[in-house]
Amino acid sequence: MNENFWDYSAPEKKIELNNIHSIFSIPIFESTIMVSNIDEIMNDLTIKYKSLGEDEELLASNGSVLSPMEANDQKNVSVRNRISYYSEDTLHENFIYKELTSAIEKVSQDIFNVYEYDSITPHVVTMWGNVLGQQGYIHSHSHSNSMFSGVWYPEDPPETEEGSLSNYIKFIDPTRIKFFFMPQIKKKNPLNSGEVFIKPRKGMCLIFPSWLEHDTVPNESPSAQRYSISFNIFPKGVLGYPNSLNRLTL
């Protein structure tokens, strides 16, 4: 008999507070991928980013956006580059990204092995580049039409002030109902937090279920851009079981 759940039952009673079981956890798989042509990848993304031209906002001292005419009447005006670039989603078909694609699929196969999946293999189906200028960010979202999604960082994010979460990736707890009650807390821990922040580093690859909502903290650097490569994974093979009326061949 094929069961689609894990039997968590145990003979003893679980009434003591030290028996806290973390169930239904959400995995975020971290690995390091270093490819031989990182410089070529960075150059390709930079060329595409710069081809957009300048896109600037004029800011008043209070941070509000000014029109050019309004800026002429202001003494303290700053300029903010607001460009954010997202490439086409077919980078995995470009020879520049072949080594990276192969490495991602190898890590994804290791993940499939952790799940003990059978009769399917992972394949990168979409891949795109992200370049975030000053105050650029990626809005909260999940990835439809994919099984696992991920992000790879070709370089460390821009340096900002100590303690800043600038350029971190943020994951959002999907079980928001637990925040129906929100008592005051002494300090954050996994049980009372609804957001998890991870600082990127060069070569870091994060892979997670595609339905997991995430976003990025805006880039606070006035001069340096934040680079990343995002991708979606979908399986090839057979899903379901013979004679179970749920079989799907991909």
CYANA upper distance limits for C-alpha pairs under 8 A (distance plus 0.5 A):
 14 LYS  CA     19 ASN  CA      6.76
 15 ILE  CA     19 ASN  CA      7.71
 26 ILE  CA    209 PRO  CA      8.47
 27 PRO  CA    208 PHE  CA      6.81
 27 PRO  CA    209 PRO  CA      8.11
 28 ILE  CA    206 LEU  CA      7.02
 28 ILE  CA    207 ILE  CA      6.35
 28 ILE  CA    208 PHE  CA      5.29
 28 ILE  CA    209 PRO  CA      8.29
 29 PHE  CA    111 ILE  CA      8.25
 29 PHE  CA    206 LEU  CA      6.07
 29 PHE  CA    207 ILE  CA      5.60
 29 PHE  CA    208 PHE  CA      6.75
 30 GLU  CA    204 MET  CA      7.44
 30 GLU  CA    205 CYS  CA      6.17
 30 GLU  CA    206 LEU  CA      5.19
 30 GLU  CA    207 ILE  CA      7.12
 31 SER  CA    107 VAL  CA      8.20
 31 SER  CA    204 MET  CA      6.51
 31 SER  CA    205 CYS  CA      5.70
 31 SER  CA    206 LEU  CA      7.14
 32 THR  CA    203 GLY  CA      5.64
 32 THR  CA    204 MET  CA      5.25
 32 THR  CA    205 CYS  CA      6.19
 33 ILE  CA    100 LEU  CA      8.27
 33 ILE  CA    103 ALA  CA      7.42
 33 ILE  CA    104 ILE  CA      8.32
 33 ILE  CA    152 TRP  CA      8.38
 33 ILE  CA    203 GLY  CA      5.46
 33 ILE  CA    204 MET  CA      6.87
 33 ILE  CA    205 CYS  CA      6.93
 34 MET  CA     38 ILE  CA      8.16
 34 MET  CA    203 GLY  CA      5.87
 35 VAL  CA     99 GLU  CA      7.11
 35 VAL  CA    100 LEU  CA      6.80
 37 ASN  CA     41 ILE  CA      6.91
 37 ASN  CA     96 ILE  CA      8.22
 38 ILE  CA     42 MET  CA      6.65
 38 ILE  CA    154 PRO  CA      6.73
 39 ASP  CA     43 ASN  CA      6.56
 40 GLU  CA     44 ASP  CA      6.65
 40 GLU  CA     96 ILE  CA      7.70
 41 ILE  CA     45 LEU  CA      6.82
 41 ILE  CA     96 ILE  CA      7.12
 41 ILE  CA     97 TYR  CA      7.73
 41 ILE  CA    154 PRO  CA      8.34
 42 MET  CA     46 THR  CA      6.52
 42 MET  CA    154 PRO  CA      7.60
 42 MET  CA    227 TYR  CA      8.43
 43 ASN  CA     47 ILE  CA      6.60
 44 ASP  CA     48 LYS  CA      6.93
 45 LEU  CA     49 TYR  CA      6.57
 45 LEU  CA    129 GLY  CA      7.34
 45 LEU  CA    131 VAL  CA      7.93
 46 THR  CA     50 LYS  CA      6.55
 46 THR  CA    131 VAL  CA      8.49
 47 ILE  CA     51 SER  CA      6.62
 48 LYS  CA     52 LEU  CA      7.61
 48 LYS  CA     87 SER  CA      8.27
 49 TYR  CA     85 TYR  CA      6.42
 49 TYR  CA    131 VAL  CA      7.33
 50 LYS  CA     54 GLU  CA      8.45
 54 GLU  CA     81 ASN  CA      8.04
 54 GLU  CA     83 ILE  CA      8.05
 55 ASP  CA     81 ASN  CA      6.64
 55 ASP  CA     82 ARG  CA      6.73
 55 ASP  CA     83 ILE  CA      6.36
 56 GLU  CA     79 VAL  CA      7.04
 56 GLU  CA     80 ARG  CA      6.09
 56 GLU  CA     81 ASN  CA      5.10
 56 GLU  CA     82 ARG  CA      6.33
 56 GLU  CA     83 ILE  CA      8.06
 57 GLU  CA     65 VAL  CA      6.99
 57 GLU  CA     66 LEU  CA      7.90
 57 GLU  CA     79 VAL  CA      6.31
 57 GLU  CA     80 ARG  CA      5.71
 57 GLU  CA     81 ASN  CA      6.96
 57 GLU  CA     82 ARG  CA      7.34
 58 LEU  CA     65 VAL  CA      6.21
 58 LEU  CA     66 LEU  CA      5.81
 58 LEU  CA     67 SER  CA      7.43
 58 LEU  CA     68 PRO  CA      7.79
 58 LEU  CA     71 ALA  CA      7.45
 58 LEU  CA     77 VAL  CA      7.05
 58 LEU  CA     78 SER  CA      6.38
 58 LEU  CA     79 VAL  CA      5.35
 58 LEU  CA     80 ARG  CA      6.96
 59 LEU  CA     63 GLY  CA      5.91
 59 LEU  CA     64 SER  CA      6.01
 59 LEU  CA     65 VAL  CA      5.19
 59 LEU  CA     66 LEU  CA      6.18
 59 LEU  CA     71 ALA  CA      8.43
 59 LEU  CA     77 VAL  CA      6.07
 59 LEU  CA     78 SER  CA      5.65
 59 LEU  CA     79 VAL  CA      6.61
 59 LEU  CA     80 ARG  CA      7.69
 60 ALA  CA     64 SER  CA      5.91
 60 ALA  CA     65 VAL  CA      6.94
 60 ALA  CA     66 LEU  CA      7.03
 60 ALA  CA     71 ALA  CA      8.06
 60 ALA  CA     74 GLN  CA      7.77
 60 ALA  CA     76 ASN  CA      6.94
 60 ALA  CA     77 VAL  CA      5.60
 60 ALA  CA     78 SER  CA      7.18
 61 SER  CA     76 ASN  CA      6.40
 61 SER  CA     77 VAL  CA      6.90
 61 SER  CA     78 SER  CA      8.06
 66 LEU  CA     70 GLU  CA      6.15
 66 LEU  CA     71 ALA  CA      6.29
 67 SER  CA     71 ALA  CA      6.61
 68 PRO  CA     72 ASN  CA      7.01
 69 MET  CA     73 ASP  CA      7.70
 70 GLU  CA     74 GLN  CA      7.32
 71 ALA  CA     75 LYS  CA      8.48
 71 ALA  CA     77 VAL  CA      7.08
 80 ARG  CA    134 GLN  CA      7.04
 80 ARG  CA    222 PRO  CA      7.66
 81 ASN  CA    133 GLY  CA      6.74
 81 ASN  CA    134 GLN  CA      5.90
 81 ASN  CA    135 GLN  CA      8.32
 81 ASN  CA    222 PRO  CA      7.98
 82 ARG  CA    133 GLY  CA      6.15
 82 ARG  CA    134 GLN  CA      5.96
 82 ARG  CA    135 GLN  CA      6.68
 82 ARG  CA    136 GLY  CA      6.52
 83 ILE  CA    132 LEU  CA      7.08
 83 ILE  CA    133 GLY  CA      5.61
 83 ILE  CA    134 GLN  CA      7.75
 83 ILE  CA    136 GLY  CA      7.19
 84 SER  CA    130 ASN  CA      7.98
 84 SER  CA    131 VAL  CA      6.23
 84 SER  CA    132 LEU  CA      4.96
 84 SER  CA    133 GLY  CA      6.04
 84 SER  CA    136 GLY  CA      6.04
 84 SER  CA    137 TYR  CA      7.94
 85 TYR  CA    129 GLY  CA      8.33
 85 TYR  CA    130 ASN  CA      6.17
 85 TYR  CA    131 VAL  CA      5.45
 85 TYR  CA    132 LEU  CA      6.82
 86 TYR  CA    128 TRP  CA      7.39
 86 TYR  CA    129 GLY  CA      6.19
 86 TYR  CA    130 ASN  CA      5.26
 86 TYR  CA    131 VAL  CA      7.12
 87 SER  CA    128 TRP  CA      5.88
 87 SER  CA    129 GLY  CA      5.63
 87 SER  CA    130 ASN  CA      7.15
 88 GLU  CA    127 MET  CA      8.39
 88 GLU  CA    128 TRP  CA      6.24
 88 GLU  CA    129 GLY  CA      8.09
 89 ASP  CA    126 THR  CA      5.78
 89 ASP  CA    127 MET  CA      5.30
 89 ASP  CA    128 TRP  CA      4.87
 89 ASP  CA    129 GLY  CA      8.29
 90 THR  CA     94 ASN  CA      7.74
 90 THR  CA    126 THR  CA      6.22
 90 THR  CA    127 MET  CA      6.08
 90 THR  CA    128 TRP  CA      7.02
 91 LEU  CA     97 TYR  CA      6.82
 91 LEU  CA    126 THR  CA      7.91
 91 LEU  CA    127 MET  CA      5.76
 91 LEU  CA    128 TRP  CA      6.19
 91 LEU  CA    129 GLY  CA      8.24
 92 HIS  CA     97 TYR  CA      6.06
 92 HIS  CA     98 LYS  CA      6.68
 92 HIS  CA    101 THR  CA      6.45
 92 HIS  CA    124 VAL  CA      7.72
 92 HIS  CA    125 VAL  CA      8.27
 92 HIS  CA    126 THR  CA      7.28
 92 HIS  CA    127 MET  CA      6.14
 93 GLU  CA     97 TYR  CA      7.87
 93 GLU  CA     98 LYS  CA      7.71
 94 ASN  CA     98 LYS  CA      7.16
 97 TYR  CA    101 THR  CA      6.55
 98 LYS  CA    102 SER  CA      6.68
 99 GLU  CA    103 ALA  CA      6.77
100 LEU  CA    104 ILE  CA      6.69
101 THR  CA    105 GLU  CA      6.75
101 THR  CA    124 VAL  CA      7.33
102 SER  CA    106 LYS  CA      6.74
103 ALA  CA    107 VAL  CA      6.87
104 ILE  CA    108 SER  CA      6.57
104 ILE  CA    124 VAL  CA      8.27
105 GLU  CA    109 GLN  CA      6.62
105 GLU  CA    122 PRO  CA      6.63
105 GLU  CA    123 HIS  CA      6.46
105 GLU  CA    124 VAL  CA      7.14
106 LYS  CA    110 ASP  CA      7.05
107 VAL  CA    111 ILE  CA      6.94
108 SER  CA    112 PHE  CA      6.74
108 SER  CA    122 PRO  CA      6.68
108 SER  CA    207 ILE  CA      8.36
108 SER  CA    233 ILE  CA      8.44
109 GLN  CA    113 ASN  CA      6.70
109 GLN  CA    121 THR  CA      7.11
109 GLN  CA    122 PRO  CA      6.57
110 ASP  CA    114 VAL  CA      6.88
111 ILE  CA    115 TYR  CA      6.97
112 PHE  CA    116 GLU  CA      6.55
112 PHE  CA    117 TYR  CA      5.96
112 PHE  CA    121 THR  CA      8.20
112 PHE  CA    122 PRO  CA      8.18
113 ASN  CA    117 TYR  CA      6.58
119 SER  CA    237 GLY  CA      6.16
119 SER  CA    238 VAL  CA      6.16
119 SER  CA    239 LEU  CA      7.93
120 ILE  CA    235 PRO  CA      6.26
120 ILE  CA    236 LYS  CA      5.81
120 ILE  CA    237 GLY  CA      4.83
120 ILE  CA    238 VAL  CA      6.47
120 ILE  CA    239 LEU  CA      7.79
121 THR  CA    235 PRO  CA      5.80
121 THR  CA    236 LYS  CA      5.85
121 THR  CA    237 GLY  CA      7.02
122 PRO  CA    233 ILE  CA      6.68
122 PRO  CA    234 PHE  CA      6.24
122 PRO  CA    235 PRO  CA      4.95
122 PRO  CA    236 LYS  CA      6.87
123 HIS  CA    233 ILE  CA      5.94
123 HIS  CA    234 PHE  CA      6.04
123 HIS  CA    235 PRO  CA      6.42
123 HIS  CA    236 LYS  CA      7.56
124 VAL  CA    231 PHE  CA      7.28
124 VAL  CA    232 ASN  CA      6.28
124 VAL  CA    233 ILE  CA      5.14
124 VAL  CA    234 PHE  CA      7.05
125 VAL  CA    231 PHE  CA      8.06
125 VAL  CA    232 ASN  CA      6.35
125 VAL  CA    233 ILE  CA      6.36
125 VAL  CA    234 PHE  CA      6.92
126 THR  CA    231 PHE  CA      5.98
126 THR  CA    232 ASN  CA      5.83
126 THR  CA    233 ILE  CA      8.03
127 MET  CA    229 ILE  CA      7.50
127 MET  CA    230 SER  CA      6.12
127 MET  CA    231 PHE  CA      4.64
127 MET  CA    232 ASN  CA      7.05
128 TRP  CA    229 ILE  CA      6.25
128 TRP  CA    230 SER  CA      5.91
128 TRP  CA    231 PHE  CA      6.90
129 GLY  CA    227 TYR  CA      7.98
129 GLY  CA    228 SER  CA      6.43
129 GLY  CA    229 ILE  CA      4.98
129 GLY  CA    230 SER  CA      6.73
130 ASN  CA    226 ARG  CA      8.27
130 ASN  CA    227 TYR  CA      6.25
130 ASN  CA    228 SER  CA      5.73
130 ASN  CA    229 ILE  CA      6.59
130 ASN  CA    230 SER  CA      7.96
131 VAL  CA    225 GLN  CA      6.80
131 VAL  CA    226 ARG  CA      5.99
131 VAL  CA    227 TYR  CA      5.28
131 VAL  CA    228 SER  CA      7.25
132 LEU  CA    136 GLY  CA      5.21
132 LEU  CA    137 TYR  CA      6.77
132 LEU  CA    219 ASN  CA      7.30
132 LEU  CA    225 GLN  CA      5.93
132 LEU  CA    226 ARG  CA      5.53
132 LEU  CA    227 TYR  CA      7.26
133 GLY  CA    219 ASN  CA      7.14
133 GLY  CA    221 SER  CA      8.38
133 GLY  CA    222 PRO  CA      8.40
133 GLY  CA    223 SER  CA      8.27
133 GLY  CA    224 ALA  CA      7.48
133 GLY  CA    225 GLN  CA      5.39
133 GLY  CA    226 ARG  CA      7.29
134 GLN  CA    218 PRO  CA      8.13
134 GLN  CA    219 ASN  CA      5.86
134 GLN  CA    220 GLU  CA      6.26
134 GLN  CA    221 SER  CA      6.17
134 GLN  CA    222 PRO  CA      5.83
134 GLN  CA    223 SER  CA      7.50
134 GLN  CA    224 ALA  CA      8.01
134 GLN  CA    225 GLN  CA      7.57
135 GLN  CA    218 PRO  CA      5.33
135 GLN  CA    219 ASN  CA      5.18
135 GLN  CA    220 GLU  CA      6.02
135 GLN  CA    221 SER  CA      8.14
136 GLY  CA    218 PRO  CA      5.77
136 GLY  CA    219 ASN  CA      5.98
137 TYR  CA    167 ASN  CA      8.34
137 TYR  CA    215 ASP  CA      8.22
137 TYR  CA    216 THR  CA      6.07
137 TYR  CA    217 VAL  CA      6.56
137 TYR  CA    218 PRO  CA      5.00
137 TYR  CA    219 ASN  CA      6.99
138 ILE  CA    215 ASP  CA      5.94
138 ILE  CA    216 THR  CA      5.73
138 ILE  CA    217 VAL  CA      8.18
138 ILE  CA    218 PRO  CA      8.27
139 HIS  CA    214 HIS  CA      8.42
139 HIS  CA    215 ASP  CA      5.71
139 HIS  CA    216 THR  CA      7.31
140 SER  CA    213 GLU  CA      6.96
140 SER  CA    214 HIS  CA      5.76
140 SER  CA    215 ASP  CA      4.87
140 SER  CA    216 THR  CA      8.14
141 HIS  CA    213 GLU  CA      5.73
141 HIS  CA    214 HIS  CA      6.14
141 HIS  CA    215 ASP  CA      6.96
142 SER  CA    210 SER  CA      6.59
142 SER  CA    211 TRP  CA      5.77
142 SER  CA    212 LEU  CA      6.30
142 SER  CA    213 GLU  CA      5.16
142 SER  CA    214 HIS  CA      7.00
143 HIS  CA    149 SER  CA      7.52
143 HIS  CA    210 SER  CA      5.55
143 HIS  CA    211 TRP  CA      6.57
143 HIS  CA    212 LEU  CA      8.49
143 HIS  CA    232 ASN  CA      8.19
144 SER  CA    210 SER  CA      7.31
144 SER  CA    211 TRP  CA      7.56
146 SER  CA    210 SER  CA      6.59
146 SER  CA    232 ASN  CA      6.39
146 SER  CA    233 ILE  CA      6.39
146 SER  CA    234 PHE  CA      5.88
147 MET  CA    209 PRO  CA      6.75
147 MET  CA    210 SER  CA      6.02
147 MET  CA    232 ASN  CA      7.89
147 MET  CA    233 ILE  CA      6.34
147 MET  CA    234 PHE  CA      5.77
147 MET  CA    235 PRO  CA      7.98
148 PHE  CA    207 ILE  CA      7.14
148 PHE  CA    208 PHE  CA      6.06
148 PHE  CA    209 PRO  CA      5.00
148 PHE  CA    210 SER  CA      5.11
148 PHE  CA    232 ASN  CA      6.51
148 PHE  CA    233 ILE  CA      5.51
148 PHE  CA    234 PHE  CA      7.32
149 SER  CA    207 ILE  CA      6.11
149 SER  CA    208 PHE  CA      6.10
149 SER  CA    209 PRO  CA      6.64
149 SER  CA    210 SER  CA      5.43
149 SER  CA    230 SER  CA      8.07
149 SER  CA    231 PHE  CA      6.22
149 SER  CA    232 ASN  CA      4.87
149 SER  CA    233 ILE  CA      6.29
150 GLY  CA    205 CYS  CA      7.52
150 GLY  CA    206 LEU  CA      5.76
150 GLY  CA    207 ILE  CA      4.63
150 GLY  CA    208 PHE  CA      6.62
150 GLY  CA    230 SER  CA      6.23
150 GLY  CA    231 PHE  CA      5.93
150 GLY  CA    232 ASN  CA      7.00
151 VAL  CA    205 CYS  CA      6.20
151 VAL  CA    206 LEU  CA      5.93
151 VAL  CA    207 ILE  CA      7.25
151 VAL  CA    228 SER  CA      7.14
151 VAL  CA    229 ILE  CA      6.01
151 VAL  CA    230 SER  CA      4.83
151 VAL  CA    231 PHE  CA      6.82
152 TRP  CA    203 GLY  CA      7.12
152 TRP  CA    204 MET  CA      6.21
152 TRP  CA    205 CYS  CA      4.88
152 TRP  CA    206 LEU  CA      7.09
152 TRP  CA    228 SER  CA      6.23
152 TRP  CA    229 ILE  CA      5.59
152 TRP  CA    230 SER  CA      6.92
153 TYR  CA    200 PRO  CA      7.34
153 TYR  CA    201 ARG  CA      7.02
153 TYR  CA    202 LYS  CA      5.94
153 TYR  CA    203 GLY  CA      5.92
153 TYR  CA    204 MET  CA      6.10
153 TYR  CA    205 CYS  CA      7.21
153 TYR  CA    227 TYR  CA      7.04
153 TYR  CA    228 SER  CA      5.18
153 TYR  CA    229 ILE  CA      6.86
154 PRO  CA    202 LYS  CA      5.84
154 PRO  CA    203 GLY  CA      6.14
154 PRO  CA    204 MET  CA      8.44
154 PRO  CA    227 TYR  CA      7.29
154 PRO  CA    228 SER  CA      6.91
154 PRO  CA    229 ILE  CA      8.27
155 GLU  CA    201 ARG  CA      6.91
155 GLU  CA    202 LYS  CA      4.54
155 GLU  CA    203 GLY  CA      7.25
155 GLU  CA    227 TYR  CA      7.53
156 ASP  CA    200 PRO  CA      7.04
156 ASP  CA    201 ARG  CA      5.01
156 ASP  CA    202 LYS  CA      5.10
157 PRO  CA    167 ASN  CA      6.99
157 PRO  CA    200 PRO  CA      7.06
157 PRO  CA    201 ARG  CA      7.22
157 PRO  CA    202 LYS  CA      8.44
157 PRO  CA    225 GLN  CA      8.31
157 PRO  CA    226 ARG  CA      6.03
157 PRO  CA    227 TYR  CA      7.80
158 PRO  CA    167 ASN  CA      8.16
158 PRO  CA    219 ASN  CA      8.33
158 PRO  CA    221 SER  CA      6.87
158 PRO  CA    224 ALA  CA      6.37
158 PRO  CA    225 GLN  CA      7.22
158 PRO  CA    226 ARG  CA      6.88
159 GLU  CA    221 SER  CA      7.57
160 THR  CA    164 SER  CA      7.09
160 THR  CA    166 SER  CA      7.40
160 THR  CA    220 GLU  CA      7.14
160 THR  CA    221 SER  CA      6.66
165 LEU  CA    197 PHE  CA      8.44
165 LEU  CA    199 LYS  CA      8.28
165 LEU  CA    217 VAL  CA      7.10
166 SER  CA    217 VAL  CA      5.77
166 SER  CA    218 PRO  CA      6.20
166 SER  CA    219 ASN  CA      5.83
166 SER  CA    220 GLU  CA      6.36
167 ASN  CA    199 LYS  CA      7.86
167 ASN  CA    200 PRO  CA      8.19
167 ASN  CA    216 THR  CA      6.63
167 ASN  CA    217 VAL  CA      5.51
167 ASN  CA    218 PRO  CA      6.33
167 ASN  CA    219 ASN  CA      5.68
167 ASN  CA    220 GLU  CA      8.23
167 ASN  CA    226 ARG  CA      7.65
168 TYR  CA    197 PHE  CA      6.63
168 TYR  CA    198 ILE  CA      6.06
168 TYR  CA    199 LYS  CA      5.19
168 TYR  CA    200 PRO  CA      6.77
168 TYR  CA    216 THR  CA      6.37
168 TYR  CA    217 VAL  CA      6.04
169 ILE  CA    197 PHE  CA      6.24
169 ILE  CA    198 ILE  CA      5.94
169 ILE  CA    199 LYS  CA      7.07
169 ILE  CA    200 PRO  CA      7.74
169 ILE  CA    214 HIS  CA      7.69
169 ILE  CA    215 ASP  CA      6.48
169 ILE  CA    216 THR  CA      5.00
169 ILE  CA    217 VAL  CA      6.96
170 LYS  CA    195 GLU  CA      7.09
170 LYS  CA    196 VAL  CA      6.10
170 LYS  CA    197 PHE  CA      5.01
170 LYS  CA    198 ILE  CA      6.98
170 LYS  CA    214 HIS  CA      5.91
170 LYS  CA    215 ASP  CA      5.81
170 LYS  CA    216 THR  CA      6.16
170 LYS  CA    217 VAL  CA      7.68
171 PHE  CA    195 GLU  CA      6.15
171 PHE  CA    196 VAL  CA      5.65
171 PHE  CA    197 PHE  CA      6.96
171 PHE  CA    212 LEU  CA      7.74
171 PHE  CA    213 GLU  CA      6.56
171 PHE  CA    214 HIS  CA      4.86
171 PHE  CA    215 ASP  CA      7.26
172 ILE  CA    194 GLY  CA      6.50
172 ILE  CA    195 GLU  CA      5.22
172 ILE  CA    196 VAL  CA      7.11
172 ILE  CA    212 LEU  CA      7.69
172 ILE  CA    213 GLU  CA      5.99
172 ILE  CA    214 HIS  CA      6.25
173 ASP  CA    194 GLY  CA      5.51
173 ASP  CA    195 GLU  CA      6.52
173 ASP  CA    212 LEU  CA      8.33
173 ASP  CA    213 GLU  CA      8.10
174 PRO  CA    212 LEU  CA      7.54
174 PRO  CA    213 GLU  CA      7.73
176 ARG  CA    180 PHE  CA      8.07
176 ARG  CA    194 GLY  CA      7.79
185 ILE  CA    192 ASN  CA      8.49
188 LYS  CA    192 ASN  CA      6.80
188 LYS  CA    193 SER  CA      6.62
189 ASN  CA    193 SER  CA      6.53
200 PRO  CA    204 MET  CA      7.00
208 PHE  CA    212 LEU  CA      7.63
210 SER  CA    232 ASN  CA      8.20
219 ASN  CA    225 GLN  CA      8.09
219 ASN  CA    226 ARG  CA      7.52
221 SER  CA    225 GLN  CA      7.92
235 PRO  CA    250 LEU  CA      7.88
236 LYS  CA    249 THR  CA      8.21
236 LYS  CA    250 LEU  CA      5.57
237 GLY  CA    249 THR  CA      6.25
237 GLY  CA    250 LEU  CA      5.68
238 VAL  CA    247 ARG  CA      7.44
238 VAL  CA    248 LEU  CA      6.18
238 VAL  CA    249 THR  CA      4.93
238 VAL  CA    250 LEU  CA      6.68
239 LEU  CA    246 ASN  CA      8.29
239 LEU  CA    247 ARG  CA      6.01
239 LEU  CA    248 LEU  CA      5.51
239 LEU  CA    249 THR  CA      6.80
239 LEU  CA    250 LEU  CA      8.37
240 GLY  CA    244 SER  CA      7.74
240 GLY  CA    246 ASN  CA      5.93
240 GLY  CA    247 ARG  CA      4.79
240 GLY  CA    248 LEU  CA      6.88
241 TYR  CA    245 LEU  CA      8.28
241 TYR  CA    246 ASN  CA      7.35
241 TYR  CA    247 ARG  CA      6.13
242 PRO  CA    247 ARG  CA      7.01
243 ASN  CA    247 ARG  CA      8.38
